[in-house]
Structure formats: C-alpha cells, structure tokens
Amino acid sequence: MITNDIAQAVTALADGKLCAIPTETVYGLAANALDERAVARVFEAKERPADHPLIVHVATAADVTEWITELPKWAIDLTNAIWPGPLTIVGPRTALASNSVTGNQDTVAVRVPSHPIAQELLSQLKTQGVKGLVAPSANRFGHVSPTSAAHVSADLGEYLDAHGDLILDGGDCQVGVESTIVLATGSQPVILRPGAITAADIKRITGVDVSEHSENAPRVSGALDSHYSPTAQVILISDGSDIELESNSGFLALAQAPTPAGLVRLASPETIEEFAHELYSSLRSGDDLKLKTIYVVPPRGDGLAQAINDRLNRAAF
C-alpha cells in the first residue's frame, strides 16, 4: 500500500514490516537493521543474493559509532561536511552489524540520508530503539533503481501488498543515482561506487588524495558488472551518426544532441544533474513503451558524469 503517513511507516518498521522509503538518491526497501527476520525478507523481496551487503541508514553522524568502530580523521571531516547527504562510508564493523547486513565481511556500509521524510522517519524510529535501517534500492535485484513510489509499486508492489508492507511516497528523488560509496579503512579514501560526491569533492574537503584502488576491497552494493538494467537492451553510442540504428528504439542524450530519425526520445536533460535525475525514469519509460533497444549517448566529463557512465556501462553489460 502506498501511503504518505510517516507515523504509519514508523509503526510498520518498528513492528518488523518492510517499507519502501524515499531518499535523495533513490527509493530504498527499508527494514529494521537489527531485525534478522525483516532483513531476510528484504533479500527475499528483491531476490537479492544473500552475500550481497546492505547499507545501514542512520539519523545522524553521531549514530555511526553504533555501527563502525573507528574512522580516520579524513573520513570524519568528510562526513561532517557532507552528511546528511548522498555519501556512504565503509568502515570496520561493530558487533551490532550482523553477517546478513555485511555479507559476512569485516566491514559495514553506513550513511545519513538527507531527504526530509527519511530524516524524520529515522529520528522517530530512534526514539523507539531502532538504531538503523537497511535500505537497498526498492526494485528487483539488478533491475533499474526506482526514483518514485510508482516505480517501487511496479517492481515490488505485488509482494509488498501480499505481506502487508508499505511504500512511503515522498515524491521524485532529487539526485537520481545511488550514493557515492567510500572505503574508510586506511589513510586514503577509495571510491568503491561513484555518485554525486566526487573525488574532487573529497580532496577539497579532506585535503587527502583519493586512491585509485584498494587491494582486497570489500563487496558493496551496485558494483556487479551487470546491474541497473531495463528489459530493453541498452547500447551506448557516440552520437548516432556513424552507425545504423534500429528504428522504433529509444534514445537518451543531453538536449543538444539531435534525435536520430525513427527513434523515440526518452528525455532531453539540459545538464549533467538533470541527466542523473532522469536516467532511471527514462530507462523505465523505454520498458513501458516495450522498446527492444535504448540507445544512449553518455555524458562526458568527471564527477557526476562518471557516476552516470558507471550506471550506463553496467546497464549495457
């Protein structure tokens, strides 16, 4: 059932139910992170592999100490500057973080979302002893992430309705792509999944260079080769002028790129930020139109453009 009643969602989550919740990035399928049965149902609803770790969402930066044992100074500086916001920190887990949440790893991923509804929800739950919510994207595993309550309903509505679970409607998500995930177990940050918080942002805030890679980096959400995939085949192109394109297919590119003849324009974002915001809804529109192919001209550049390209490359894998 779709609701806009935060109190109803608080009651449901405290009672062990699932509730899809809005965040500034995408909608998450939330459950009490300390309720093993509820966490197991998140995996069941999404058909998610059991060893795929979850992100714990908490109300404030101070709550992170419940889940992560220690953080380097650069990570504390980063979280103080960004949170609440689209940043996830991975650090050594406390005893509170179960194997089902961490994917049997020694680290746990935690973030503080900035969406006002998510903030209010987490704050109210904390007064009832709920120390955090797991909230992976509220869609079938590997499919396109949802950025509206309607998207959640299309993917998981039947399952949630059958089990008396909820979808908390908070409108369209502002950012549109998942949070940046940063490994914070060493002297340098490592980006494990790109997002709206960029390497340049991290260097500017912390004064520390972002490392290119980390040996034995932990598994994190959304990092499989094939992910974020619509039913339609996603094909990445430069501009469509140099190859033969199948007619009656979808097309997504920045507004200045003309639509090739015979293709259905799915969106015309003016900026990189608009591209990120409209990315997943555009891919879903292609499926709604029952298109077999979606051609995408990826945006160029660093920062958020890198996050968009990361999602597109996995969608097209």
N, C-alpha and C positions, 0 to 999 in steps of 0.2 A: 504494500500500500504506500502511495506517495503522500507525504504529509509536510507541512511547514511548521509543525509544533515541536519546538526544541525540547520542551518538558516531556513530551511523549517519547521522543528519541532517547532522552536520558534514562527514562524508566525502562525502556526496552533493552538498552545496552547493559544497564546495571543488572537486569534480570537474565542476562545470558543470550539475548537475541542478537541478530545481526542488524546493522543499519547502514545503508549507503549514505555517505556524508559528503557535502561539498568542501573542497579546499581550493586554494588559489590556483593550484596546478591542474588536477583532475579530480573526479569523484572517487572516493575510496570506499571499499567494503569493510566497514569497521566492526570490531569485536573487542571486548574486554581482553587486554593482552595477558591478564593473569588467569583467565578462564580457559582451561585447556580444551574443554568441550566446544566452546564457542570458536576458539581459534581453529580447531579441527574442521568446523563447519565452513569457515572461510575457504579452506582448501577444497572442501567438497563442492561448494557452490561454484567456485571458479574452475574446478577441475585442474587445480594447480599442483605441480609436483611437490611431494612432501619435503624435499630437501631444499626448496627454493625459499630463501629467508624473507622475512617480512620487515617492514619499517614500523617502529613504535612512534605514535604521535602523542605528544605531551603538551600541557598547557603553557608552561614557561621554561625558560632556560634552566632555572634552578631545579626543575624536576628531572633533568637529565642525569643528575648524580644518582638517582634511584636505579638507573639502567647501565650507565657507563662508569667504570671505576676511576678512570683518570683521563685527562686530556692535556696535550701540550699547550703552552701559552698561546701559540699562534691560533690554535683551534678555539680557545676561549675568546680571543679577540675577534675571531671571525663570527662566532655565534652571537656575541654581544652586539655586533654591528648588523647582522642580517636577521636574526630571529626577533619576532615571528616572520617567517618568510620561506621561500622555496629552496631550502638547503637541508640536506640530510647529512649527519655526521656518523661515521662508523668508528667505534672505539671498543676497547676491551669490556666484555660484559660483566655485569654483576650477577649474583645468584638469582636475582629477580627475573632475568631473561631466560626463558625456558628453551630447550632444544628445538621445540616446534616453532618458536619465533625466530631463532637464529639459524635454523637449518643445520643444527649440530656443529656450529662453528664457535670459536672463542670470542667472536666479536658480535656486536649488535648495532643496528642502524636506528637512529633516533632523529626526529625533527619536531619543530614547533610551527604548525601551520598558521598563516595569517588571516585566513578567511574569518570574518567576524562570527559566522554561525559555528564554525569549527572551534573557534576560541571559546565561545560561550558554552558550547557542549562540553568541551574538555574541562573547563573550570567548574561547571556544575557536577560533572562526574567525579572530579577530585574530592569534592565535599562528601561524596558517598563511598570513598575508599577505592575508587577505580583510578589506578596510577598511570594508566596509558591505554591507548587503543592501537591495535594493529589495523592498518587500513590500506591494503594493496588496491590497485585500481579496480573499480567495481565493474568488471567485464569478464567474459570468458578468457581463460589464460591464453596469451599470445595474440588475442584479438585487439582491435583498435580501442584505446582507452576512452572512457566516457567523459564528456565535458558538460553534460546536462543531465537532469533527472530522467528525461525521456530516453537518453542513451542507455542509462542503467536499466531502465524498465525493459527496453528492447532486448538486452542481453540476459538479464538475470531476474526479470520481473516474475516469471512463472515460478521459479524456485523460491524466491523470497515470499511471494504470496502464499505458496503452499505451506510454508513454515511459520507464517505469522510474523515475518520480518518487515522492516521498513525501508523506505527511501526518503531521506530528508532533503527537500527541494530548497536549494539555495541559489537558483538561477544558474547562468552560464559561468564557467570558471574563467578567471581573468587571464592567467598565463597560458594555459592550454597544453603545456608539456610538463612531464614529471620533474620533480626536484633534482637539482644537482646533488650527486652523492660524492662525498669527500672522505677518503680514508684518513683518520687522525690518530694513527698509532706510532708515528715517527716524527722526525724533525722537520719533514716537509710534507705539505699536503699532496695527495694524489687524487685526481678526479677519476672516479670509477664509473660514473654516468654523467654526461654533460647535461646542463639545464640552463635556467635563466641566470644563475650565478656563475660567472665566467672565471677563467684562470686570471684574467686581468683584474677582475674584482677582488679575487682572493689575494693577489700580490699587492694591490693598492691598500687593502685593509690591514693585512698582516705584515707586509714587508718581507715576506718569505716567498721564494720562487716555488712554483708548482712543479713537482717531479713528473716526468713523463710516464713513469710506470713504477710498479712495486712488485717485487718477487713474492709469489705466494699470496697475491691479493685475494681477499675473501670474495665469495659469490655475493652478488647483490641483485636486487630486483631490476628487471628490464634489461639485462645485459646479455641475453641469449642472442645468437646470430639471427634467428628468425623471431620477430616479435612485432607488435603494433600492426598486425596485418589484417586488411579487409579481405572479404571474399574475392573481390576483383584482384587481378594481377597488377601490381604496381611496377611501372617501368620508368626509370629515371633517364631523362634526356637533356641535351644542352639547350635547345630551343625549338626543336621540331622541324627545322628547315632542311636538315641534312639526311633524314631517314624517312621511310614510308611509314605512315601511321595508320593503324586500323581505324576505320570510321566508326561512328557511334560509340566512341570511347570517352572517358572523362579526361579533363585537362585542368591542372592546377599549377599556377605560377604567379609571380608578382604581377601587379596590374599592368606594368609597362610591356610585358610580353604579350604579343597578339595571340588570339586563339586560333590554332590551325583549323583549316576548313574541315567540316564534318565532325568536329569534336564538341563535347558538352563542357562548357566552362563551369567548374565546380566552385570556384572562388577567385576573387581578384584582389588579394591583400595589397595594400599600399606600402606597408612597412614590414620589416622582419618581425616585429612584435605582433602585427596583425596576422602574419603567416603562421606563427606559432599558435595564436589564438584560434585560427580557423582550420588548422591542419587536420585534426581528428574528425571534426564535423564534416569536412569536405570528403574525407575517405569514406565515412559512413554514408554520405549522400550518394556516392558512387554505387554503393551496395544497394541503397534504397531504389535507385534507378535501374538496378540489375545490369549494370555495365560489366563487361568481362575484363576490361582493361582501363587503368587510370595512368595517364602519362603525367609526370611531374617534372618541372624544371626546378631543381633545388636552388635555394638562395645561396649566394656567395658571401664569404666573409667569416670572421671569427665570432666568438661569443655565442649569442643565441642562435645564430645561423648554424653553428656547429652542432648544437642540440637538435635542431630541425633535421639536419643531414644525418645525424646518428639515427633518429627515428625512421627516416625515409629509407636509409640503407637496410635497416632490419625489416621494414615492411616489404621491401623489394627482394629480400634474400630468397 
